[in-house]
Amino acid sequence: MRRILVIRLRSIGDTVLATPVLSTLRRELPHAEIDIALESWVAPLLEGFEGVGIQSIGADAATRLRAAARLKKRRYDAVINLHGGSTSSTLAAATLAKYRLGFSHYRFPRTYTHLYGSPADLWGTTELHSVEQQLALIGLAGIKIDRGEPTSLPANDAAEASVESRLDTSERIALLHPAAAYETKQWPAENFARAAEHLASKGFRVSAVAAANEAATLASVRRAAKCEIASFTDLSLPELTALARRADVFVGNDSGIAHIAAAVGTPCVVIFGSSNRVHWRPWTQAPSEIVFEKFACQPCPGDICREFGEPRCILSVPVANVLTAIDRRVELRTEN
């Protein structure tokens, strides 16, 4: 194998959780060129990942056609598709690679040369984390894998300097991420305010991050909190990574930012609502904890609450349970 393409489209979390596959390929096939195809908006997250090139895939049809032509010119020997949707399957086929690997449930299955039944064929169970599912694809193809392969993200000197210029990094930093894609995954702002106050009382400099379109959520947390919170809605993905790396503890909803914090070894407390806890829990060797309330309807698609009309799963998570989890993670970090 001279040249290999990994395809992993979609979100921040999906990208972070694909890094164990990249690390494994880099270790087991040291002489091969390895690229990963990512959506252009998330591609900066992996810029500088050792031994891996990035192929950015735009959002519109014209740019994706150009990307397909570009990938074909790379003359890949093998394509490993970790996504399986229509776009990624089309891109895999467009490479004309001799080996195109995927799972049998992927779209356009005839475009693949090698299809495997499911990750359960390797692990013997369907109760799997996203990382385990993705590692299974290359494991079934005969590549030696380590089930505990960690996620990782590259450091970026410019991003580190930018964060230091905007935040006093000489203090202990607690990083909050109170936003989420769905209401069923978003713990109330006033609860995050109580967490911020608790962290501030322990001497942490509290910071909070969100996307620009989630600024209202940060504003709600600041209004409800009786402590200072440094909030940011304009950080690039490398800057978010740098801030998470510098933080002493992360507290947030199940999100891509939580996976960034886990990947850089920051102790994490992640609050779960509708999400699949087995599949999306932090994948890290650092101290981490998930906090949740059990409901028979979990997990669910999460777009709306079909059971109660309101997302009781996330609304019912007690503040006291999160504060206790924070204390445990901070204590473990201090001991380590």
C-alpha positions as CSV (number, residue, x, y, z in Angstrom):
1,M,0.0,0.0,0.0
2,R,1.6,3.2,-1.2
3,R,-1.3,5.6,-0.7
4,I,-4.4,5.4,1.5
5,L,-7.5,7.6,1.8
6,V,-9.7,7.7,4.9
7,I,-13.1,9.3,4.5
8,R,-14.8,10.8,7.5
9,L,-17.4,13.4,6.7
10,R,-19.8,15.3,9.1
11,S,-19.1,16.8,12.5
12,I,-16.4,17.8,15.0
13,G,-17.0,14.8,17.2
14,D,-17.0,12.4,14.2
15,T,-13.6,13.9,13.2
16,V,-12.1,13.6,16.6
17,L,-13.3,10.0,17.0
18,A,-11.7,9.0,13.7
19,T,-8.2,9.8,14.9
20,P,-7.6,6.4,16.5
21,V,-7.9,4.9,13.0
22,L,-5.4,7.4,11.6
23,S,-2.9,6.7,14.4
24,T,-3.3,3.0,13.8
25,L,-2.7,3.2,10.1
26,R,0.3,5.5,10.7
27,R,1.8,3.0,13.1
28,E,1.0,-0.2,11.1
29,L,1.7,1.1,7.6
30,P,4.6,3.4,8.3
31,H,5.7,3.7,4.6
32,A,2.3,4.6,3.2
33,E,1.0,8.1,2.4
34,I,-2.2,8.6,4.4
35,D,-4.9,11.2,3.6
36,I,-8.2,11.9,5.3
37,A,-11.1,13.6,3.5
38,L,-13.0,16.0,5.8
39,E,-15.6,18.6,5.2
40,S,-13.9,21.9,4.7
41,W,-15.4,23.7,7.8
42,V,-14.0,21.0,10.1
43,A,-10.7,20.3,8.3
44,P,-8.7,22.8,10.4
45,L,-9.2,20.6,13.4
46,L,-6.7,18.1,12.1
47,E,-4.2,20.4,10.4
48,G,-0.8,19.3,11.5
49,F,-1.8,15.8,12.4
50,E,1.5,13.9,12.1
51,G,1.9,11.9,9.0
52,V,-1.6,12.6,7.6
53,G,-2.6,14.9,4.7
54,I,-6.0,16.6,4.6
55,Q,-8.3,16.6,1.6
56,S,-11.0,19.2,2.2
57,I,-14.5,18.5,0.8
58,G,-16.7,21.6,0.2
59,A,-20.5,21.7,0.8
60,D,-21.9,22.4,-2.7
61,A,-22.2,20.0,-5.6
62,A,-19.6,21.9,-7.8
63,T,-16.8,21.8,-5.2
64,R,-17.5,18.2,-4.4
65,L,-17.2,17.3,-8.1
66,R,-13.9,19.0,-8.2
67,A,-12.9,17.2,-5.0
68,A,-13.8,13.9,-6.6
69,A,-11.6,14.7,-9.6
70,R,-8.7,15.7,-7.3
71,L,-9.0,12.4,-5.3
72,K,-9.0,10.4,-8.5
73,K,-5.7,12.0,-9.5
74,R,-4.1,10.9,-6.2
75,R,-4.3,7.3,-7.4
76,Y,-5.1,5.8,-4.0
77,D,-4.4,2.1,-3.5
78,A,-7.1,1.8,-0.8
79,V,-10.0,3.9,0.5
80,I,-11.4,3.3,4.0
81,N,-14.8,4.9,4.4
82,L,-15.7,5.6,8.0
83,H,-18.9,7.4,7.1
84,G,-21.0,5.5,4.5
85,G,-23.5,8.1,3.4
86,S,-24.3,9.0,-0.2
87,T,-21.5,11.6,-0.6
88,S,-18.8,9.6,1.0
89,S,-19.7,6.5,-1.0
90,T,-19.7,8.5,-4.2
91,L,-16.2,9.9,-3.3
92,A,-14.9,6.5,-2.6
93,A,-16.1,5.2,-5.9
94,A,-14.6,8.2,-7.8
95,T,-11.1,7.3,-6.6
96,L,-11.2,4.1,-8.6
97,A,-8.9,2.7,-5.9
98,K,-8.2,-1.1,-6.1
99,Y,-9.5,-1.6,-2.6
100,R,-12.6,0.3,-1.3
101,L,-13.6,-0.8,2.2
102,G,-16.9,-0.3,3.9
103,F,-19.8,-1.9,5.9
104,S,-22.7,-3.7,4.3
105,H,-25.2,-1.1,5.4
106,Y,-23.5,1.7,3.5
107,R,-25.2,3.6,0.7
108,F,-24.4,2.4,-2.8
109,P,-22.8,-0.9,-1.6
110,R,-21.9,-2.0,-5.1
111,T,-19.3,0.8,-5.3
112,Y,-17.1,-1.1,-2.7
113,T,-14.7,-3.9,-3.4
114,H,-14.8,-5.2,0.2
115,L,-17.9,-5.0,2.5
116,Y,-18.0,-6.3,6.1
117,G,-21.2,-7.2,7.9
118,S,-20.9,-5.0,11.0
119,P,-18.5,-4.1,13.8
120,A,-20.1,-6.8,15.8
121,D,-18.4,-9.3,13.5
122,L,-15.1,-8.3,15.2
123,W,-16.1,-7.5,18.7
124,G,-19.0,-9.9,19.3
125,T,-21.3,-7.2,20.6
126,T,-23.4,-4.3,19.2
127,E,-22.8,-2.3,22.4
128,L,-19.9,-0.3,21.0
129,H,-18.3,3.1,21.1
130,S,-17.9,5.1,17.9
131,V,-14.2,4.5,18.1
132,E,-14.6,0.8,18.4
133,Q,-16.9,0.8,15.4
134,Q,-14.5,2.6,13.2
135,L,-11.5,0.5,14.3
136,A,-13.5,-2.6,13.5
137,L,-13.4,-1.7,9.8
138,I,-9.7,-1.8,9.5
139,G,-9.5,-4.7,12.0
140,L,-11.7,-6.8,9.8
141,A,-9.5,-5.9,6.9
142,G,-6.6,-7.5,8.7
143,I,-4.8,-4.5,10.2
144,K,-3.6,-5.0,13.8
145,I,-5.6,-2.7,16.1
146,D,-5.6,-1.7,19.8
147,R,-9.2,-1.5,21.2
148,G,-8.0,1.2,23.6
149,E,-6.3,3.4,20.9
150,P,-6.8,7.0,22.2
151,T,-8.1,10.0,20.3
152,S,-5.6,12.8,19.7
153,L,-5.4,16.2,18.2
154,P,-2.4,18.2,17.0
155,A,-1.0,21.2,18.8
156,N,-0.9,24.6,17.0
157,D,1.6,27.2,18.1
158,A,-0.3,30.1,16.6
159,A,-3.5,29.0,18.2
160,E,-1.8,28.5,21.6
161,A,-0.4,32.1,21.4
162,S,-3.8,33.5,20.4
163,V,-5.5,31.9,23.4
164,E,-2.8,33.1,25.8
165,S,-3.3,36.7,24.4
166,R,-7.0,36.6,25.2
167,L,-7.1,34.7,28.5
168,D,-4.8,34.7,31.6
169,T,-3.5,31.2,31.3
170,S,-1.4,31.5,34.5
171,E,-4.6,30.7,36.4
172,R,-6.4,27.4,36.7
173,I,-9.0,27.3,33.9
174,A,-12.4,25.6,33.9
175,L,-13.9,25.4,30.4
176,L,-17.7,25.2,30.0
177,H,-19.6,24.4,26.8
178,P,-23.3,25.0,27.6
179,A,-24.7,24.7,24.0
180,A,-25.8,21.7,22.1
181,A,-27.3,20.7,18.7
182,Y,-30.7,19.8,20.2
183,E,-32.7,20.8,23.3
184,T,-32.6,17.1,24.3
185,K,-28.9,17.4,24.8
186,Q,-28.7,20.9,26.4
187,W,-28.6,21.2,30.2
188,P,-30.3,24.4,31.3
189,A,-28.3,27.7,31.3
190,E,-29.1,28.4,35.0
191,N,-27.6,25.0,35.9
192,F,-24.4,25.8,34.1
193,A,-24.4,29.1,36.0
194,R,-24.4,27.1,39.3
195,A,-21.5,25.0,38.0
196,A,-19.6,28.1,37.1
197,E,-20.1,29.6,40.6
198,H,-18.9,26.3,42.1
199,L,-15.8,26.3,40.0
200,A,-15.1,29.9,40.7
201,S,-15.4,29.3,44.5
202,K,-12.6,26.7,44.1
203,G,-10.3,29.2,42.5
204,F,-10.9,28.5,38.8
205,R,-11.0,31.1,36.1
206,V,-14.2,30.2,34.4
207,S,-14.4,30.4,30.6
208,A,-17.2,29.3,28.3
209,V,-17.3,28.7,24.5
210,A,-20.0,28.3,21.9
211,A,-20.5,29.0,18.2
212,A,-21.5,32.4,17.0
213,N,-25.1,31.3,16.5
214,E,-25.2,30.1,20.1
215,A,-24.2,33.4,21.7
216,A,-27.6,33.7,23.4
217,T,-26.9,30.6,25.4
218,L,-23.6,32.0,26.7
219,A,-25.4,35.3,27.5
220,S,-28.0,33.3,29.5
221,V,-25.3,31.6,31.5
222,R,-23.5,34.9,32.3
223,R,-26.8,36.6,33.4
224,A,-27.6,33.7,35.7
225,A,-24.1,33.4,37.3
226,K,-22.9,35.4,40.3
227,C,-19.3,35.1,39.1
228,E,-17.2,36.3,36.2
229,I,-17.2,34.2,33.0
230,A,-15.0,34.8,30.1
231,S,-17.0,33.8,27.0
232,F,-15.9,33.2,23.4
233,T,-18.0,32.7,20.3
234,D,-15.3,33.4,17.7
235,L,-12.6,30.8,18.3
236,S,-11.3,28.8,15.4
237,L,-11.2,25.0,15.9
238,P,-7.4,25.1,16.5
239,E,-8.0,27.8,19.2
240,L,-10.8,25.7,20.8
241,T,-8.4,22.8,20.9
242,A,-5.7,25.0,22.4
243,L,-8.1,26.4,25.1
244,A,-9.3,22.8,25.9
245,R,-5.7,21.7,26.2
246,R,-4.9,24.5,28.6
247,A,-8.0,23.9,30.8
248,D,-7.8,22.0,34.0
249,V,-11.3,20.7,33.8
250,F,-14.1,20.6,31.1
251,V,-17.8,20.7,31.9
252,G,-20.4,20.5,29.1
253,N,-23.1,18.8,27.2
254,D,-22.4,15.8,24.9
255,S,-20.9,17.6,21.9
256,G,-17.9,17.8,19.6
257,I,-16.3,20.2,22.1
258,A,-16.5,17.5,24.8
259,H,-14.6,15.1,22.4
260,I,-12.0,17.8,21.8
261,A,-11.4,18.2,25.5
262,A,-11.2,14.4,25.9
263,A,-8.7,14.1,23.0
264,V,-6.3,16.6,24.6
265,G,-6.4,14.9,28.0
266,T,-8.5,17.4,29.9
267,P,-10.5,15.9,32.8
268,C,-14.2,15.9,31.6
269,V,-17.6,16.0,33.1
270,V,-20.1,15.5,30.3
271,I,-23.9,15.8,30.9
272,F,-26.0,13.4,28.8
273,G,-29.7,13.6,27.8
274,S,-31.0,11.8,24.7
275,S,-27.6,10.6,23.4
276,N,-26.4,7.0,23.3
277,R,-24.0,7.0,26.3
278,V,-22.2,3.9,25.2
279,H,-21.6,5.2,21.7
280,W,-20.7,8.8,22.5
281,R,-19.1,8.9,26.0
282,P,-15.7,10.6,26.3
283,W,-13.0,8.4,24.8
284,T,-10.0,9.3,26.9
285,Q,-7.4,8.1,29.4
286,A,-7.8,11.2,31.5
287,P,-10.2,11.3,34.4
288,S,-13.8,11.6,33.0
289,E,-17.3,11.1,34.1
290,I,-20.7,11.2,32.5
291,V,-23.7,12.4,34.4
292,F,-27.3,11.4,33.4
293,E,-30.7,10.3,34.6
294,K,-32.0,7.0,33.3
295,F,-35.1,7.0,31.1
296,A,-36.6,4.1,29.3
297,C,-36.8,6.1,26.1
298,Q,-33.0,6.7,25.9
299,P,-31.3,6.9,23.5
300,C,-33.5,8.6,21.0
301,P,-32.9,10.6,17.7
302,G,-32.8,13.7,19.9
303,D,-34.4,16.2,17.4
304,I,-37.5,16.5,19.6
305,C,-38.8,14.7,22.7
306,R,-41.5,12.4,21.5
307,E,-42.2,10.8,24.9
308,F,-42.9,13.8,27.1
309,G,-43.0,16.9,24.9
310,E,-40.1,18.3,26.8
311,P,-36.6,16.8,27.2
312,R,-37.0,15.5,30.7
313,C,-33.9,13.4,30.4
314,I,-31.5,16.4,30.3
315,L,-33.8,18.7,32.4
316,S,-33.8,16.1,35.2
317,V,-30.1,15.9,35.7
318,P,-29.5,17.4,39.2
319,V,-27.1,20.2,39.7
320,A,-25.7,18.5,42.8
321,N,-24.7,15.4,40.8
322,V,-22.8,17.5,38.3
323,L,-21.0,19.4,41.1
324,T,-20.1,16.2,42.8
325,A,-18.7,14.8,39.6
326,I,-16.7,18.0,39.1
327,D,-15.2,17.6,42.6
328,R,-14.1,14.0,41.8
329,R,-12.5,14.9,38.5
330,V,-10.6,17.9,40.0
331,E,-9.5,15.8,42.9
332,L,-8.2,13.1,40.6
333,R,-6.4,15.7,38.5
334,T,-4.7,17.1,41.6
335,E,-3.6,13.7,42.7
336,N,-2.2,12.9,39.3
